[in-house]
Amino acid sequence: MAGKLETGRLIEILQEAKNIAILTGAGISAESGIPTFRGEEGLWKKYRPEELATLTAFSQDPKLVWEWYDWRRGIIGQKDPNPGHKVIARWEETFPTLSLITQNIDGLHQKAGSKNIWELHGNIWKLRCTEEGTIMENYDIPLKEIPPICSECGALLRPHVVWYGESLSPTILQESIQLSSECDVMFVVGTSAVVQPAASLPFEASEAGAKIVEINPDPTPLSLYTDFSIRGKSGEILPLIDRELKKTFKA
Ligand code: BJW
């Protein structure tokens, strides 16, 4: 399927593009072995989000919520970036400006070498003090204590992620909206495009005149509104586009 992809028009557009934005979701890490949220193998099939990924759940049973995050850190910690992450990291040198907006909390884009990253939903390797708001990196697998406690003030630490019903960082969100409205091309990779406000970023881009390129094995609510809807795995499609680009660019 990926080998037959018609990339001609897309490559022409990319050659002219100055600002590229990429919005990624859990699907880009699927080929690294990290479960997505929705779909047949999704995390939400086994765990109801309202039981685990909400402030209410955390307030009621921080130990249970932390055990889930500790389990996920154990999985993610063993995984490496796949060819999709690596192409995106390389494209920071290919294009004059490339901004990566991710919903993922797994840190695999950074591990692949991406630098210009806006993490909409936080990062699983960061903990935040529930009293003082201090954010600290922590790579322990497993965590030394569950639930972890702030060494400064003794309050509970929580994962530095955005749960349902919580606001995203206003700065990160505002900058992401700005980047979306300024880009010439936006790639939307591996997201079901249902969780707001991330799902509205491609519409910001499109309304400002950007071309939208979706890469996903399955259709999403966004598919109808894209300029290119490429069905396939991002770990295959992105390297294929990259190969075509290299034939024309001095990449
Ligand atoms: C591949 C592939 C391969 C597979 N290659 N692709 C009613 C209407 C509108 C909005 C709301 C509403 N009720 C509530 C809301 C707001 C809510 C929301 O949007 N809910 C919707 C579900 C309806 N949003 C919020 O609460 C946000 N806050 C907010 O809006 O504040 C203001 C407000 C509050 C309350 C009410 C109203 C306004 C916060 C959202 C935070 C999301 N948090 C999570 C958990 C993070 C922490 C953690 O991981 O534990 O973020 S939820 C989860 O979903 C996670 C993800 O980042 C996010 C998006 O998921 P994603 O990345 O799209 O993954 P999947 O699994 O859904 O899709 C994977 C895709 O990959 C699929 O399409 C596959 O086909 C594809 N794929 N293999 C390429 N190889």
py3Dmol code that shows the C-alpha trace and the ligand (Angstrom):
import py3Dmol

protein = """\
ATOM      1  CA  MET A   1       0.000   0.000   0.000  1.00  0.00           C
ATOM      2  CA  ALA A   2       2.646   2.511   1.072  1.00  0.00           C
ATOM      3  CA  GLY A   3       4.834   1.656  -1.945  1.00  0.00           C
ATOM      4  CA  LYS A   4       2.057   2.746  -4.338  1.00  0.00           C
ATOM      5  CA  LEU A   5       1.572   6.127  -2.691  1.00  0.00           C
ATOM      6  CA  GLU A   6       1.247   9.007  -5.175  1.00  0.00           C
ATOM      7  CA  THR A   7       3.360  11.710  -3.571  1.00  0.00           C
ATOM      8  CA  GLY A   8       4.023  13.973  -6.580  1.00  0.00           C
ATOM      9  CA  ARG A   9       1.696  16.868  -5.719  1.00  0.00           C
ATOM     10  CA  LEU A  10       2.530  16.663  -2.022  1.00  0.00           C
ATOM     11  CA  ILE A  11       6.258  16.861  -2.728  1.00  0.00           C
ATOM     12  CA  GLU A  12       5.701  19.950  -4.901  1.00  0.00           C
ATOM     13  CA  ILE A  13       3.827  21.619  -2.039  1.00  0.00           C
ATOM     14  CA  LEU A  14       6.507  20.671   0.479  1.00  0.00           C
ATOM     15  CA  GLN A  15       9.218  22.125  -1.755  1.00  0.00           C
ATOM     16  CA  GLU A  16       7.490  25.503  -1.587  1.00  0.00           C
ATOM     17  CA  ALA A  17       6.581  25.324   2.108  1.00  0.00           C
ATOM     18  CA  LYS A  18       8.379  27.518   4.645  1.00  0.00           C
ATOM     19  CA  ASN A  19       6.546  26.589   7.857  1.00  0.00           C
ATOM     20  CA  ILE A  20       5.618  23.015   8.544  1.00  0.00           C
ATOM     21  CA  ALA A  21       3.610  21.994  11.606  1.00  0.00           C
ATOM     22  CA  ILE A  22       3.129  18.397  12.659  1.00  0.00           C
ATOM     23  CA  LEU A  23       0.448  17.274  15.107  1.00  0.00           C
ATOM     24  CA  THR A  24       1.004  13.791  16.435  1.00  0.00           C
ATOM     25  CA  GLY A  25      -1.020  11.377  18.538  1.00  0.00           C
ATOM     26  CA  ALA A  26      -0.635   7.945  20.056  1.00  0.00           C
ATOM     27  CA  GLY A  27      -0.609   6.216  16.633  1.00  0.00           C
ATOM     28  CA  ILE A  28       2.895   7.441  15.841  1.00  0.00           C
ATOM     29  CA  SER A  29       4.204   5.435  18.803  1.00  0.00           C
ATOM     30  CA  ALA A  30       2.126   2.321  18.010  1.00  0.00           C
ATOM     31  CA  GLU A  31       4.912   0.818  15.892  1.00  0.00           C
ATOM     32  CA  SER A  32       7.276   1.325  18.834  1.00  0.00           C
ATOM     33  CA  GLY A  33       5.012  -0.998  20.829  1.00  0.00           C
ATOM     34  CA  ILE A  34       3.122   1.563  22.928  1.00  0.00           C
ATOM     35  CA  PRO A  35      -0.634   0.936  23.029  1.00  0.00           C
ATOM     36  CA  THR A  36      -2.902   3.662  21.661  1.00  0.00           C
ATOM     37  CA  PHE A  37      -5.881   4.871  23.678  1.00  0.00           C
ATOM     38  CA  ARG A  38      -8.809   3.962  21.464  1.00  0.00           C
ATOM     39  CA  GLY A  39      -9.345   1.184  18.929  1.00  0.00           C
ATOM     40  CA  GLU A  40      -9.042  -2.594  19.232  1.00  0.00           C
ATOM     41  CA  GLU A  41      -5.748  -2.648  21.134  1.00  0.00           C
ATOM     42  CA  GLY A  42      -6.351   0.670  22.865  1.00  0.00           C
ATOM     43  CA  LEU A  43      -5.673   1.291  26.544  1.00  0.00           C
ATOM     44  CA  TRP A  44      -9.230   2.447  27.104  1.00  0.00           C
ATOM     45  CA  LYS A  45     -10.544  -1.035  26.192  1.00  0.00           C
ATOM     46  CA  LYS A  46      -9.058  -2.389  29.382  1.00  0.00           C
ATOM     47  CA  TYR A  47      -9.225   0.638  31.672  1.00  0.00           C
ATOM     48  CA  ARG A  48     -12.029   3.173  31.795  1.00  0.00           C
ATOM     49  CA  PRO A  49     -10.479   6.623  31.546  1.00  0.00           C
ATOM     50  CA  GLU A  50     -12.886   8.105  34.022  1.00  0.00           C
ATOM     51  CA  GLU A  51     -11.542   5.608  36.555  1.00  0.00           C
ATOM     52  CA  LEU A  52      -7.912   6.503  36.045  1.00  0.00           C
ATOM     53  CA  ALA A  53      -7.199   9.617  33.964  1.00  0.00           C
ATOM     54  CA  THR A  54      -9.125  12.224  35.912  1.00  0.00           C
ATOM     55  CA  LEU A  55      -8.445  14.422  38.905  1.00  0.00           C
ATOM     56  CA  THR A  56     -11.454  12.886  40.652  1.00  0.00           C
ATOM     57  CA  ALA A  57      -9.987   9.390  40.302  1.00  0.00           C
ATOM     58  CA  PHE A  58      -6.626  10.630  41.578  1.00  0.00           C
ATOM     59  CA  SER A  59      -8.201  12.387  44.559  1.00  0.00           C
ATOM     60  CA  GLN A  60     -10.144   9.246  45.461  1.00  0.00           C
ATOM     61  CA  ASP A  61      -7.371   6.687  44.955  1.00  0.00           C
ATOM     62  CA  PRO A  62      -3.929   8.140  44.160  1.00  0.00           C
ATOM     63  CA  LYS A  63      -2.286   4.747  44.699  1.00  0.00           C
ATOM     64  CA  LEU A  64      -4.403   3.056  42.022  1.00  0.00           C
ATOM     65  CA  VAL A  65      -3.841   5.862  39.520  1.00  0.00           C
ATOM     66  CA  TRP A  66      -0.104   5.869  40.220  1.00  0.00           C
ATOM     67  CA  GLU A  67       0.072   2.092  39.800  1.00  0.00           C
ATOM     68  CA  TRP A  68      -1.411   2.523  36.299  1.00  0.00           C
ATOM     69  CA  TYR A  69       1.111   5.231  35.423  1.00  0.00           C
ATOM     70  CA  ASP A  70       3.964   3.196  36.909  1.00  0.00           C
ATOM     71  CA  TRP A  71       2.902   0.247  34.716  1.00  0.00           C
ATOM     72  CA  ARG A  72       2.790   2.470  31.632  1.00  0.00           C
ATOM     73  CA  ARG A  73       6.201   4.015  32.455  1.00  0.00           C
ATOM     74  CA  GLY A  74       7.531   0.458  32.638  1.00  0.00           C
ATOM     75  CA  ILE A  75       6.279  -0.233  29.091  1.00  0.00           C
ATOM     76  CA  ILE A  76       7.283   3.127  27.593  1.00  0.00           C
ATOM     77  CA  GLY A  77      10.729   3.061  29.217  1.00  0.00           C
ATOM     78  CA  GLN A  78      11.668  -0.033  27.210  1.00  0.00           C
ATOM     79  CA  LYS A  79      10.588   1.396  23.858  1.00  0.00           C
ATOM     80  CA  ASP A  80      12.547   3.202  21.185  1.00  0.00           C
ATOM     81  CA  PRO A  81      11.555   5.694  18.509  1.00  0.00           C
ATOM     82  CA  ASN A  82      10.460   4.136  15.225  1.00  0.00           C
ATOM     83  CA  PRO A  83      11.184   5.364  11.674  1.00  0.00           C
ATOM     84  CA  GLY A  84       8.214   7.785  11.870  1.00  0.00           C
ATOM     85  CA  HIS A  85       9.659   9.625  14.903  1.00  0.00           C
ATOM     86  CA  LYS A  86      13.090   9.634  13.262  1.00  0.00           C
ATOM     87  CA  VAL A  87      11.908  11.192  10.001  1.00  0.00           C
ATOM     88  CA  ILE A  88      10.134  13.970  11.928  1.00  0.00           C
ATOM     89  CA  ALA A  89      13.323  14.644  13.918  1.00  0.00           C
ATOM     90  CA  ARG A  90      15.397  14.807  10.701  1.00  0.00           C
ATOM     91  CA  TRP A  91      12.924  17.186   9.088  1.00  0.00           C
ATOM     92  CA  GLU A  92      13.984  19.903  11.552  1.00  0.00           C
ATOM     93  CA  GLU A  93      17.045  20.185   9.291  1.00  0.00           C
ATOM     94  CA  THR A  94      15.137  19.686   6.021  1.00  0.00           C
ATOM     95  CA  PHE A  95      12.595  22.489   6.400  1.00  0.00           C
ATOM     96  CA  PRO A  96      13.271  26.145   7.293  1.00  0.00           C
ATOM     97  CA  THR A  97      10.822  25.915  10.214  1.00  0.00           C
ATOM     98  CA  LEU A  98       9.295  22.778  11.626  1.00  0.00           C
ATOM     99  CA  SER A  99       7.128  22.782  14.744  1.00  0.00           C
ATOM    100  CA  LEU A 100       6.064  19.560  16.371  1.00  0.00           C
ATOM    101  CA  ILE A 101       2.887  19.669  18.436  1.00  0.00           C
ATOM    102  CA  THR A 102       2.282  16.378  20.182  1.00  0.00           C
ATOM    103  CA  GLN A 103      -0.501  14.964  22.311  1.00  0.00           C
ATOM    104  CA  ASN A 104       1.847  12.197  23.388  1.00  0.00           C
ATOM    105  CA  ILE A 105       3.336  12.040  26.839  1.00  0.00           C
ATOM    106  CA  ASP A 106       5.838   9.265  26.080  1.00  0.00           C
ATOM    107  CA  GLY A 107       8.915  11.378  25.258  1.00  0.00           C
ATOM    108  CA  LEU A 108       9.765   9.318  22.150  1.00  0.00           C
ATOM    109  CA  HIS A 109       9.967  12.387  19.897  1.00  0.00           C
ATOM    110  CA  GLN A 110      12.686  13.803  22.162  1.00  0.00           C
ATOM    111  CA  LYS A 111      14.423  10.418  22.193  1.00  0.00           C
ATOM    112  CA  ALA A 112      14.415  10.513  18.371  1.00  0.00           C
ATOM    113  CA  GLY A 113      16.116  13.938  18.463  1.00  0.00           C
ATOM    114  CA  SER A 114      13.223  16.375  17.911  1.00  0.00           C
ATOM    115  CA  LYS A 115      13.818  19.734  19.598  1.00  0.00           C
ATOM    116  CA  ASN A 116      10.973  22.094  18.603  1.00  0.00           C
ATOM    117  CA  ILE A 117       8.263  20.328  20.577  1.00  0.00           C
ATOM    118  CA  TRP A 118       5.050  21.546  22.161  1.00  0.00           C
ATOM    119  CA  GLU A 119       3.667  18.845  24.481  1.00  0.00           C
ATOM    120  CA  LEU A 120      -0.063  19.514  24.765  1.00  0.00           C
ATOM    121  CA  HIS A 121      -0.821  16.793  27.325  1.00  0.00           C
ATOM    122  CA  GLY A 122       2.357  16.858  29.404  1.00  0.00           C
ATOM    123  CA  ASN A 123       5.009  14.210  29.890  1.00  0.00           C
ATOM    124  CA  ILE A 124       4.912  10.920  31.796  1.00  0.00           C
ATOM    125  CA  TRP A 125       8.547  11.398  32.905  1.00  0.00           C
ATOM    126  CA  LYS A 126       7.653  14.544  34.850  1.00  0.00           C
ATOM    127  CA  LEU A 127       5.950  14.692  38.256  1.00  0.00           C
ATOM    128  CA  ARG A 128       4.228  17.716  39.761  1.00  0.00           C
ATOM    129  CA  CYS A 129       3.722  18.685  43.381  1.00  0.00           C
ATOM    130  CA  THR A 130       0.001  18.938  44.098  1.00  0.00           C
ATOM    131  CA  GLU A 131       0.650  21.716  46.653  1.00  0.00           C
ATOM    132  CA  GLU A 132       3.357  23.912  45.179  1.00  0.00           C
ATOM    133  CA  GLY A 133       3.147  23.024  41.489  1.00  0.00           C
ATOM    134  CA  THR A 134       6.878  22.277  41.256  1.00  0.00           C
ATOM    135  CA  ILE A 135       7.693  20.086  38.270  1.00  0.00           C
ATOM    136  CA  MET A 136      10.502  17.526  38.438  1.00  0.00           C
ATOM    137  CA  GLU A 137      11.867  14.927  36.035  1.00  0.00           C
ATOM    138  CA  ASN A 138      11.814  11.350  37.267  1.00  0.00           C
ATOM    139  CA  TYR A 139      12.905   8.294  35.268  1.00  0.00           C
ATOM    140  CA  ASP A 140      12.637   5.643  38.035  1.00  0.00           C
ATOM    141  CA  ILE A 141      11.194   2.320  36.873  1.00  0.00           C
ATOM    142  CA  PRO A 142       9.487   1.276  39.029  1.00  0.00           C
ATOM    143  CA  LEU A 143       8.879   4.354  41.151  1.00  0.00           C
ATOM    144  CA  LYS A 144      10.584   4.148  44.560  1.00  0.00           C
ATOM    145  CA  GLU A 145       7.302   4.800  46.381  1.00  0.00           C
ATOM    146  CA  ILE A 146       3.671   4.745  45.281  1.00  0.00           C
ATOM    147  CA  PRO A 147       2.188   7.249  45.538  1.00  0.00           C
ATOM    148  CA  PRO A 148       5.319   9.423  45.359  1.00  0.00           C
ATOM    149  CA  ILE A 149       5.680  12.281  47.833  1.00  0.00           C
ATOM    150  CA  CYS A 150       7.301  15.695  47.363  1.00  0.00           C
ATOM    151  CA  SER A 151      10.657  15.737  49.154  1.00  0.00           C
ATOM    152  CA  GLU A 152      10.343  19.509  49.724  1.00  0.00           C
ATOM    153  CA  CYS A 153       6.891  19.782  51.320  1.00  0.00           C
ATOM    154  CA  GLY A 154       5.594  16.229  51.859  1.00  0.00           C
ATOM    155  CA  ALA A 155       2.540  16.693  49.585  1.00  0.00           C
ATOM    156  CA  LEU A 156       1.435  14.150  47.008  1.00  0.00           C
ATOM    157  CA  LEU A 157       3.094  14.234  43.612  1.00  0.00           C
ATOM    158  CA  ARG A 158       0.952  13.666  40.522  1.00  0.00           C
ATOM    159  CA  PRO A 159       1.872  12.809  36.920  1.00  0.00           C
ATOM    160  CA  HIS A 160       2.556  16.028  34.969  1.00  0.00           C
ATOM    161  CA  VAL A 161      -0.083  15.142  32.371  1.00  0.00           C
ATOM    162  CA  VAL A 162      -3.407  16.673  31.359  1.00  0.00           C
ATOM    163  CA  TRP A 163      -6.398  14.652  32.441  1.00  0.00           C
ATOM    164  CA  TYR A 164      -9.931  14.888  31.060  1.00  0.00           C
ATOM    165  CA  GLY A 165     -11.645  18.038  32.214  1.00  0.00           C
ATOM    166  CA  GLU A 166      -8.353  19.776  32.981  1.00  0.00           C
ATOM    167  CA  SER A 167      -7.085  22.797  31.123  1.00  0.00           C
ATOM    168  CA  LEU A 168      -4.005  22.563  28.960  1.00  0.00           C
ATOM    169  CA  SER A 169      -1.120  24.920  29.709  1.00  0.00           C
ATOM    170  CA  PRO A 170      -2.425  28.247  28.347  1.00  0.00           C
ATOM    171  CA  THR A 171       1.035  29.123  26.981  1.00  0.00           C
ATOM    172  CA  ILE A 172       1.515  25.820  25.160  1.00  0.00           C
ATOM    173  CA  LEU A 173      -2.020  25.909  23.792  1.00  0.00           C
ATOM    174  CA  GLN A 174      -1.771  29.532  22.658  1.00  0.00           C
ATOM    175  CA  GLU A 175       1.577  28.907  20.968  1.00  0.00           C
ATOM    176  CA  SER A 176       0.204  25.770  19.286  1.00  0.00           C
ATOM    177  CA  ILE A 177      -2.756  27.718  17.919  1.00  0.00           C
ATOM    178  CA  GLN A 178      -0.366  30.389  16.650  1.00  0.00           C
ATOM    179  CA  LEU A 179       1.912  27.811  14.981  1.00  0.00           C
ATOM    180  CA  SER A 180      -1.111  26.137  13.408  1.00  0.00           C
ATOM    181  CA  SER A 181      -2.390  29.386  11.973  1.00  0.00           C
ATOM    182  CA  GLU A 182       1.046  30.297  10.564  1.00  0.00           C
ATOM    183  CA  CYS A 183       2.018  27.029   8.880  1.00  0.00           C
ATOM    184  CA  ASP A 184       1.859  26.298   5.150  1.00  0.00           C
ATOM    185  CA  VAL A 185       1.421  22.562   5.642  1.00  0.00           C
ATOM    186  CA  MET A 186       0.185  20.645   8.673  1.00  0.00           C
ATOM    187  CA  PHE A 187       0.767  16.898   8.991  1.00  0.00           C
ATOM    188  CA  VAL A 188      -1.721  15.194  11.315  1.00  0.00           C
ATOM    189  CA  VAL A 189      -0.231  11.861  12.261  1.00  0.00           C
ATOM    190  CA  GLY A 190      -1.655   8.984  14.295  1.00  0.00           C
ATOM    191  CA  THR A 191      -4.460  10.718  16.122  1.00  0.00           C
ATOM    192  CA  SER A 192      -8.139   9.817  16.268  1.00  0.00           C
ATOM    193  CA  ALA A 193      -8.729  13.598  16.179  1.00  0.00           C
ATOM    194  CA  VAL A 194     -11.534  13.481  18.741  1.00  0.00           C
ATOM    195  CA  VAL A 195      -9.966  14.984  21.850  1.00  0.00           C
ATOM    196  CA  GLN A 196     -10.285  18.746  22.174  1.00  0.00           C
ATOM    197  CA  PRO A 197      -8.718  21.223  21.969  1.00  0.00           C
ATOM    198  CA  ALA A 198      -5.986  19.366  20.024  1.00  0.00           C
ATOM    199  CA  ALA A 199      -8.512  18.210  17.435  1.00  0.00           C
ATOM    200  CA  SER A 200      -9.302  21.779  16.423  1.00  0.00           C
ATOM    201  CA  LEU A 201      -5.695  22.709  15.559  1.00  0.00           C
ATOM    202  CA  PRO A 202      -5.899  21.314  11.983  1.00  0.00           C
ATOM    203  CA  PHE A 203      -9.008  23.463  11.478  1.00  0.00           C
ATOM    204  CA  GLU A 204      -7.071  26.540  12.670  1.00  0.00           C
ATOM    205  CA  ALA A 205      -4.409  25.660  10.105  1.00  0.00           C
ATOM    206  CA  SER A 206      -6.848  24.959   7.304  1.00  0.00           C
ATOM    207  CA  GLU A 207      -8.828  28.147   7.880  1.00  0.00           C
ATOM    208  CA  ALA A 208      -5.573  30.117   7.635  1.00  0.00           C
ATOM    209  CA  GLY A 209      -4.822  28.503   4.249  1.00  0.00           C
ATOM    210  CA  ALA A 210      -2.555  25.563   5.161  1.00  0.00           C
ATOM    211  CA  LYS A 211      -2.703  22.234   3.375  1.00  0.00           C
ATOM    212  CA  ILE A 212      -3.616  19.372   5.714  1.00  0.00           C
ATOM    213  CA  VAL A 213      -1.961  15.971   5.320  1.00  0.00           C
ATOM    214  CA  GLU A 214      -3.390  13.194   7.462  1.00  0.00           C
ATOM    215  CA  ILE A 215      -1.474   9.951   7.970  1.00  0.00           C
ATOM    216  CA  ASN A 216      -3.493   7.221   9.654  1.00  0.00           C
ATOM    217  CA  PRO A 217      -4.427   3.612   8.789  1.00  0.00           C
ATOM    218  CA  ASP A 218      -8.069   4.463   9.581  1.00  0.00           C
ATOM    219  CA  PRO A 219     -10.352   7.356   8.694  1.00  0.00           C
ATOM    220  CA  THR A 220     -11.063   9.949  11.388  1.00  0.00           C
ATOM    221  CA  PRO A 221     -13.584  12.784  11.756  1.00  0.00           C
ATOM    222  CA  LEU A 222     -10.881  15.017  10.230  1.00  0.00           C
ATOM    223  CA  SER A 223     -10.401  12.927   7.073  1.00  0.00           C
ATOM    224  CA  LEU A 224     -13.181  14.637   5.125  1.00  0.00           C
ATOM    225  CA  TYR A 225     -11.524  18.021   5.558  1.00  0.00           C
ATOM    226  CA  THR A 226      -7.956  17.126   4.603  1.00  0.00           C
ATOM    227  CA  ASP A 227      -6.110  17.863   1.362  1.00  0.00           C
ATOM    228  CA  PHE A 228      -4.229  14.549   1.545  1.00  0.00           C
ATOM    229  CA  SER A 229      -5.580  11.635   3.527  1.00  0.00           C
ATOM    230  CA  ILE A 230      -2.925   8.954   3.423  1.00  0.00           C
ATOM    231  CA  ARG A 231      -4.017   5.561   4.738  1.00  0.00           C
ATOM    232  CA  GLY A 232      -1.147   3.688   6.287  1.00  0.00           C
ATOM    233  CA  LYS A 233       1.216   3.386   9.216  1.00  0.00           C
ATOM    234  CA  SER A 234       3.266   6.454   9.967  1.00  0.00           C
ATOM    235  CA  GLY A 235       6.422   4.354  10.392  1.00  0.00           C
ATOM    236  CA  GLU A 236       6.072   3.415   6.713  1.00  0.00           C
ATOM    237  CA  ILE A 237       4.476   6.477   5.129  1.00  0.00           C
ATOM    238  CA  LEU A 238       6.766   9.140   6.643  1.00  0.00           C
ATOM    239  CA  PRO A 239       9.977   7.398   5.453  1.00  0.00           C
ATOM    240  CA  LEU A 240       8.391   7.009   2.024  1.00  0.00           C
ATOM    241  CA  ILE A 241       7.631  10.740   1.798  1.00  0.00           C
ATOM    242  CA  ASP A 242      11.137  11.440   3.122  1.00  0.00           C
ATOM    243  CA  ARG A 243      12.696   9.320   0.364  1.00  0.00           C
ATOM    244  CA  GLU A 244      10.738  11.217  -2.287  1.00  0.00           C
ATOM    245  CA  LEU A 245      11.755  14.527  -0.730  1.00  0.00           C
ATOM    246  CA  LYS A 246      15.419  13.572  -0.766  1.00  0.00           C
ATOM    247  CA  LYS A 247      15.232  12.997  -4.511  1.00  0.00           C
ATOM    248  CA  THR A 248      14.299  16.642  -4.994  1.00  0.00           C
ATOM    249  CA  PHE A 249      15.707  18.468  -1.931  1.00  0.00           C
ATOM    250  CA  LYS A 250      19.295  18.898  -0.850  1.00  0.00           C
ATOM    251  CA  ALA A 251      18.258  17.326   2.454  1.00  0.00           C
TER     252      ALA A 251
END
"""
ligand_1 = """\
80
BJW
C -1.819 4.859 13.706
C -1.038 3.747 13.765
C 0.151 3.804 13.046
C -2.725 3.337 14.958
N 0.460 4.887 12.361
N -1.498 5.936 13.014
C -17.794 17.245 24.770
C -17.547 17.910 23.567
C -16.321 18.493 23.308
C -15.295 18.427 24.237
C -15.542 17.768 25.405
C -16.755 17.200 25.664
N -16.710 16.617 26.900
C -15.486 16.827 27.390
C -14.784 17.523 26.503
C -13.390 17.943 26.641
C -12.420 16.801 26.511
C -12.633 16.073 25.178
O -12.170 16.501 24.144
N -13.311 14.947 25.194
C -13.625 14.226 23.947
C -13.222 12.783 24.083
C -15.078 14.442 23.642
N -11.134 17.444 26.558
C -10.589 17.775 27.688
O -11.081 17.481 28.763
C -9.300 18.563 27.592
N -9.430 19.723 28.407
C -10.302 20.713 28.105
O -10.933 20.704 27.064
O -10.434 21.684 29.072
C -11.559 22.559 28.960
C -12.861 21.761 29.159
C -13.006 20.907 30.233
C -14.184 20.171 30.418
C -15.226 20.261 29.501
C -15.081 21.103 28.397
C -13.882 21.871 28.242
C -8.155 17.761 28.131
C -7.870 16.574 27.289
C -6.764 15.756 27.936
C -6.551 14.429 27.221
N -5.792 13.571 28.077
C -5.412 12.277 27.571
C -4.680 11.505 28.693
C -3.266 12.070 28.898
C -2.581 11.430 30.056
C -2.320 9.947 29.866
O -1.858 9.494 28.837
O -2.578 9.237 30.829
O -4.580 12.436 26.417
S -6.790 11.336 26.962
C -5.924 10.611 25.611
O -6.504 11.074 24.369
C -4.503 11.198 25.667
C -4.224 11.464 24.219
O -3.185 12.439 24.079
C -5.546 11.928 23.708
C -5.699 11.810 22.217
O -5.634 10.491 21.801
P -4.887 10.127 20.441
O -3.475 10.507 20.542
O -5.648 10.681 19.312
O -4.929 8.523 20.457
P -6.106 7.532 20.001
O -5.845 6.217 20.629
O -7.426 8.135 20.217
O -5.908 7.417 18.430
C -4.781 6.746 17.868
C -4.864 6.890 16.370
O -3.711 6.315 15.818
C -6.070 6.131 15.759
O -6.746 6.997 14.849
C -5.414 4.979 14.976
O -6.100 4.654 13.770
C -4.062 5.556 14.673
N -2.982 4.593 14.494
N -1.715 2.791 14.579
C -0.434 5.930 12.366
N 0.974 2.704 13.038
"""
view = py3Dmol.view(width=600, height=400)
view.addModel(protein, "pdb")
view.setStyle({"model": 0}, {"cartoon": {"style": "trace"}})
view.addModel(ligand_1, "xyz")
view.setStyle({"model": 1}, {"stick": {}})
view.zoomTo()
view.show()
